[in-house]
Amino acid sequence: MRWEDNLIAERPSFVSHLECAMTGERLEADQVHNLSRAGKPLLVRYDLAAMRKALTKDALAQRAPDLWRYRELLPVRKAEHIVSLGETMTPLIRMPGLSATLGSDEILVKDEGRLPTGSFKARGLVMAVSMAKALGIKHMAMPTNGNAGAALAAYATHAGIKSTIFCPEDTPEVNVSEIALQGATVYRVNGLIDDCGKIVGEGRAKVGWFDVSTLKEPYRIEGKKTMGLELVEQLGWEVPDAIFYPTGGGTGLIGMWKAFAELEAIGFIGAKRPRMIAVQAAGCAPMVRAFEAGQEHAPRWENAHTIASGIRVPQAIGDFLILRAVRESGGFAIAVSDEAINAALDAVARAEGLLLCPEGAATYAAYQQSLAEGRIKRSDRVVLFNCASGLKYPMPPVRRTLDRLKPIDFAAL
Ligand SMILES: Cc1ncc(COP(=O)(O)O)c(C=O)c1O
């Protein structure tokens, strides 16, 4: 195994066509697409019967530990179109201290902060930009709460593609700066992410850029799908009992759900599925409200607010796909307060030495709440998704100082 084999070897993609997630309308692969005719997300479909014959677990096990080890299950056909910044497999980390405190058998954190640009958004954007390169797209635009824009900026620049990005005006400074430093043009907008999305939509005709908003192009979800592929492979081709996922636009949750179906179809896993638990913030919980009301779609959440900016998404175009996956899996949607998110962030950092992002901390808060409400068993093997490095977020200042010119009272330290 050479480290870059996954990036340079010619391996077949088994893509067959694209399909409207709502109506089943069939569209040709290898052409530029945004939404279906019904205005709904498009899903990439593969010839899974052929893949079943061609791909083995043993062959996969020989490959380098990165996202591109799953080339057969990804849409990029030619190695020359892969735009890589080093999409390493992310670790599953045990939380023995927290498990002991809560009396739980197994809490695992999948730490996505190790990816390029410090977040799981790299998975989706590396795929969208690689496909844009394959399809000859020259200019990409998107709305972002921060992390997705940073990933688009990085990959588009690496591929020599122009990028223009719009974010809510209170987006963390670090995100706006990294987007600009990584070569994109970035604007702060006095509104929320869906207001930014409207600007991107209007600019499609006026500027001619390609709209790479969440689920408005077919490939980000294929990149996010690799979270599910990777997780199951790491667990020896077994699914966990439950996955707690911080849900904004929901690409990751939908992508993982798709991954499990594809893995079953190629014979790598059985029919068991993890319970998918969509975690939202109490100040922006459209999926929780729709889940509890038994609705298929989630109406816009007005006055959305939370410190976990990545999940401050008032309305999601893939709402019906998120709710479908949560329901089919026997999972649920749950909201946690900002206070609980802060407390969870603190607890995990102090007990385990792992600095989560606020969205990741929300999953631990939700896990605790679910245990207390009896919605999850202590014996369940659970995976919490930490979607970004905690280092990307503002931290409370430390005010403890020492005056080196005075005698130091070491007994008090
Ligand atoms: C750190 C973090 N967690 C979670 C999310 C939500 O992800 P998704 O759109 O897959 O629901 C985001 C999106 O911006 C994010 O940045």
The ligand as a Tripos MOL2 file, in Angstrom:
@<TRIPOS>MOLECULE
LIG
   16    16     1     0     0
SMALL
NO_CHARGES

@<TRIPOS>ATOM
      1 C1        -19.6820   21.9710   13.5850 C.3       1 LIG1
      2 C2        -20.9640   21.6860   12.8750 C.ar      1 LIG1
      3 N1        -21.7660   20.7300   13.3540 N.ar      1 LIG1
      4 C3        -22.9270   20.4140   12.7310 C.ar      1 LIG1
      5 C4        -23.3540   21.0830   11.6050 C.ar      1 LIG1
      6 C5        -24.6470   20.6640   10.9330 C.3       1 LIG1
      7 O1        -24.3640   19.7820    9.8930 O.3       1 LIG1
      8 P1        -25.4250   19.2420    8.8520 P.3       1 LIG1
      9 O2        -25.6270   20.3270    7.8290 O.co2     1 LIG1
     10 O3        -24.8510   17.9920    8.2600 O.co2     1 LIG1
     11 O4        -26.6890   18.9640    9.6060 O.co2     1 LIG1
     12 C6        -22.5560   22.0880   11.0740 C.ar      1 LIG1
     13 C7        -22.9690   22.8250    9.8870 C.2       1 LIG1
     14 O5        -22.5520   23.9490    9.6220 O.2       1 LIG1
     15 C8        -21.3300   22.4000   11.7320 C.ar      1 LIG1
     16 O6        -20.5180   23.3590   11.2520 O.3       1 LIG1
@<TRIPOS>BOND
     1     1     2 1
     2     2     3 ar
     3     2    15 ar
     4     3     4 ar
     5     4     5 ar
     6     5     6 1
     7     5    12 ar
     8     6     7 1
     9     7     8 1
    10     8     9 2
    11     8    10 1
    12     8    11 1
    13    12    13 1
    14    12    15 ar
    15    13    14 2
    16    15    16 1
@<TRIPOS>SUBSTRUCTURE
     1 LIG1         1 GROUP 0 **** ****
